[in-house]
């Protein structure tokens, strides 16, 4: 499984949109990390102007199917399995669900937060969770603030909303993650 992430738009665009709504002039530079974290936690609309292109290759087909279920703020492109467009020679009807494919998607920061809530949860399929953690790690390298708010549902809400909770929200690790999430 390989991950490649590219940041398409920057925080200056976000801060300028936020300032516009308050009848203020453009800032002219990137905002502070503290400001970034505050708007990321508040999820105000300018946060959606921060956009990323993500490529995930050599990943099982079923993992891609889990990820393409997310549609708000995301546009996806999945590699084909059509016999006339691949060199494998294997008829599409004979491919298994763990056949390796690729997915590329463009997503705004809010979409990354929303996907993380479901795909980092212990109830998500382990390989899907691993794929999303790898994406989160790649995002952390280029934008630590966005990565810091990409959390599982229980951390995002402060408790587990699942009917059959895994119990993570009763652990010390959960308390530590919650503190880290809210740190500004």
C-alpha positions in Angstrom: 0.0 0.0 0.0 1.5 3.3 -1.1 0.2 6.8 -0.1 0.9 10.1 -1.8 -0.6 13.4 -0.5 -0.4 16.8 -2.1 -1.7 20.0 -0.5 -3.6 22.0 -3.2 -4.7 25.1 -1.3 -3.2 26.8 1.7 -4.2 28.3 5.0 -3.9 31.9 3.7 -7.0 31.2 1.6 -8.8 30.0 4.7 -7.9 33.0 6.8 -8.7 35.4 4.1 -12.2 33.9 3.7 -12.7 34.0 7.4 -11.6 37.7 7.6 -13.9 38.6 4.7 -16.9 37.3 6.6 -15.9 39.7 9.4 -15.4 42.7 7.1 -11.6 42.6 7.5 -8.9 43.0 4.9 -6.8 40.0 3.8 -4.1 39.0 6.2 -1.3 38.8 3.6 0.4 35.7 5.2 -0.4 32.4 6.8 -2.2 32.5 10.1 -0.7 31.2 13.3 -0.9 27.5 14.2 -3.1 28.5 17.1 -5.6 30.2 14.8 -5.5 27.2 12.4 -6.3 24.8 15.3 -9.2 26.9 16.5 -10.8 27.1 13.1 -10.2 23.4 12.5 -11.9 22.5 15.8 -14.8 24.9 15.2 -15.2 23.6 11.6 -16.3 26.9 10.3 -16.9 27.0 6.6 -13.6 28.5 5.5 -11.9 25.3 6.8 -13.4 23.6 3.7 -11.2 25.8 1.4 -8.2 23.7 2.5 -7.9 21.0 -0.2 -5.7 17.9 -0.7 -5.1 15.4 -3.5 -4.5 11.9 -2.2 -3.4 8.8 -4.0 -3.6 5.4 -2.5 -2.2 2.5 -4.6 -1.8 -1.2 -4.2 -4.7 -1.4 -1.9 -7.3 -4.2 -1.7 -10.5 -3.5 -3.7 -12.7 -3.8 -0.6 -10.7 -1.1 1.2 -11.3 1.2 -1.7 -15.0 0.4 -1.6 -15.1 1.4 2.1 -13.4 4.7 1.3 -15.6 5.7 -1.7 -18.7 5.6 0.5 -17.7 9.1 1.6 -19.0 11.7 -0.7 -19.3 15.2 0.9 -16.3 17.3 -0.1 -14.6 14.4 -1.9 -14.2 13.5 -5.5 -12.9 10.0 -6.2 -11.2 8.2 -9.1 -10.7 4.4 -8.9 -8.4 2.4 -11.2 -10.3 0.2 -13.6 -10.4 -3.6 -13.6 -11.8 -3.7 -17.2 -10.1 -6.5 -19.2 -9.7 -4.1 -22.2 -7.8 -1.6 -20.2 -5.5 -3.7 -18.0 -2.7 -6.1 -18.8 -3.5 -8.7 -16.2 -5.5 -10.9 -18.6 -7.8 -11.9 -15.7 -11.5 -11.5 -16.5 -13.1 -9.0 -14.2 -15.6 -11.6 -13.1 -12.8 -13.7 -11.7 -11.1 -11.0 -9.7 -11.3 -11.3 -5.9 -12.3 -8.6 -3.5 -8.7 -8.3 -2.3 -7.4 -7.6 -5.9 -5.1 -4.6 -5.7 -6.4 -1.4 -7.1 -5.8 2.3 -6.6 -7.9 5.3 -5.7 -7.2 9.0 -6.1 -9.3 11.6 -4.5 -9.5 15.2 -3.9 -10.8 16.2 -0.5 -11.3 19.3 1.6 -10.2 19.4 5.2 -13.7 19.0 6.5 -14.1 15.8 4.5 -10.9 14.4 6.0 -12.2 15.0 9.5 -15.5 13.3 8.6 -13.9 10.3 7.0 -11.5 9.9 9.9 -14.4 9.7 12.4 -15.6 6.5 10.8 -12.4 5.0 9.3 -10.2 5.4 12.4 -12.8 3.8 14.6 -11.9 0.3 16.0 -15.2 -0.9 14.5 -13.8 -0.1 10.9 -12.2 -3.0 9.1 -8.6 -3.3 10.2 -7.1 -2.8 6.7 -9.3 0.2 6.0 -8.3 1.7 9.3 -4.6 1.0 8.5 -5.0 2.7 5.1 -6.6 5.8 6.7 -3.9 6.0 9.3 -1.3 6.0 6.6 -3.2 8.8 4.9 -3.3 10.7 8.2 0.4 10.2 8.7 1.1 11.6 5.2 -1.1 14.6 5.8 0.7 15.1 9.2 4.0 15.6 7.3 2.6 18.5 5.2 -0.1 19.9 7.6 0.1 18.8 11.2 -2.9 20.9 12.2 -5.2 19.1 9.9 -3.9 15.8 11.0 -4.4 16.7 14.6 -8.2 17.0 14.1 -8.5 13.8 12.0 -9.8 11.6 14.9 -12.0 8.6 15.5 -15.7 9.2 16.3 -15.4 8.7 20.1 -12.6 11.3 20.4 -14.5 13.7 18.1 -17.7 13.4 20.2 -16.1 12.7 23.6 -17.8 9.3 23.9 -18.6 6.3 21.7 -22.0 6.5 19.9 -21.8 2.9 18.6 -24.5 0.4 19.7 -21.7 -2.1 20.3 -18.8 0.0 21.7 -15.3 -1.5 21.5 -14.5 0.0 25.0 -11.7 2.3 23.9 -13.5 5.3 25.3 -13.1 3.8 28.8 -9.3 3.7 28.5 -6.5 6.0 29.7 -5.3 6.1 26.0 -8.6 7.6 25.1 -8.3 10.3 27.8 -4.8 11.1 26.5 -6.1 11.3 22.9 -8.9 13.5 23.9 -6.6 15.9 25.7 -4.3 16.0 22.6 -7.3 16.6 20.3 -8.5 19.7 22.3 -5.0 21.1 22.8 -4.8 24.6 21.1 
